């Protein structure tokens, strides 16, 4: 029983280390050929947004809104992919709720 507890504690430590790394890992999402760029952490915390001046058209605000949403969704998908990949390396592909 003792070796199992030790293995569980080691896995918990690795998971915590990986979550700390994910909190510091920045991924990007873009839209409109780079006109809007969003940076988020691999834990899906938004860090920055950059909007090219060419994307700002006062007569077409909807386009800019769409580009922002698309860039955020792209960044979040990239973050999910990075997090899933790193966590899978620890858990052996077993999905554990609440880890990412």
SULJO-V732128 format. One record per helix or strand. SS is the DSSP state (a for helix, b for strand). FROM is the first residue (numbers start at 1). TO is the last residue. Records with the same first field share a line. If there is no record, write none. Layout:
BEGIN
SS = FROM-TO  FROM-TO
END
This chain:
BEGIN
a = 2-24  53-55  61-91
b = 26-31  36-41  46-51
END
